[in-house]
Amino acid sequence: MIETVVRVGIADIKIVKTPDKIRTSGLGSCVGVVIYDTQLKIAGLAHIMLPDSSLARGEKINIAKFADTALKKMTNDLLLIGASRFRLKAKIAGGAQMFHFHTQNEQMRIGPRNVEAVKNELKVLGIPLVAEDTGGNSGRTIEFNPETFLLQIKTVYQDTIEI
């Protein structure tokens, strides 16, 4: 079988099944969320930019951009292709504080707020978070293998890790 690496853009969601892998880059304050089914060996990856769709401006919103809407959509998409809600697990990475602000304004803490929103939404959906690499102040690229359930994380100026 030929393996493909499916690329997920910013504010995007994609789903793969083994032998394909799935990757996103440019995770600064954004959070990459992988939800996978351990038996079917399928996985979805969402590249989330903002914590809550109530922050949306205008009529038409990109549901993949927000933690609350993206995780619901990705979970539903996985269930539609046969995943079991009881087998779903999640891993996350990203949510860095990329810039230092001289203010304590909560609105500027996008990375930590994204991580918190993702964790809250996973709880609401009943999906256990089994591993994370979040915070810090460096960007990340992540790649998930639904065959091994390993999330490879390349962090700027650091060694690559797997969780």
HELIX and SHEET records of a PDB file:
HELIX    1   1 SER A   53  LEU A   55  5                                   3    
HELIX    2   2 ILE A   63  LYS A   65  5                                   3    
HELIX    3   3 ALA A   67  LEU A   80  1                                  14    
HELIX    4   4 GLU A  106  MET A  108  5                                   3    
HELIX    5   5 ILE A  110  LEU A  125  1                                  16    
SHEET    1   A 5 VAL A   5  VAL A   8  0                                        
SHEET    2   A 5 LYS A  21  LEU A  27  1                                        
SHEET    3   A 5 ARG A 140  ASN A 145 -1                                        
SHEET    4   A 5 LEU A 150  THR A 155 -1                                        
SHEET    5   A 5 ILE A 161  GLU A 162 -1                                        
SHEET    1   B 5 ILE A  13  LYS A  17  0                                        
SHEET    2   B 5 ILE A  42  ILE A  48 -1                                        
SHEET    3   B 5 VAL A  31  ASP A  37 -1                                        
SHEET    4   B 5 LEU A  88  GLY A  94 -1                                        
SHEET    5   B 5 LEU A 129  THR A 134  1                                        
END                                                                             
